[in-house]
Amino acid sequence: MAVLTVSVVAADHEVWSGEASMGVALAPMHAKDATRLLQRADVAMEAAKSTRSGVEIYDPVRGTNESGQLRLLADRRRAGPHRRG
């Protein structure tokens, strides 16, 4: 898959350009409740970031260390947006 690229244009000038990552989790295949579904979409999004693929679908094999991954995500969020990779 191609990397998702986002550009912000104002008055015909590009003022910001960057890449976006998206994680996908599907109900009821990946989870039946909203909380777990969002957590698994987060795991997939981190995979999209690390592989620079743009979009990843949740893979239970990748989620074998899901509780550790979720703790890491929570720590990164608490550190603030300037600490994200």
Secondary structure, DSSP 8 states (H G I E B T S, - for coil): ---EEEEEEETTEEEEEEEE-EEE--TTTT-SSHHHHHHHHHHHHHHHHHHT-SEEE--TTGGGGHHHHHHHHHHHHHH-GGG--
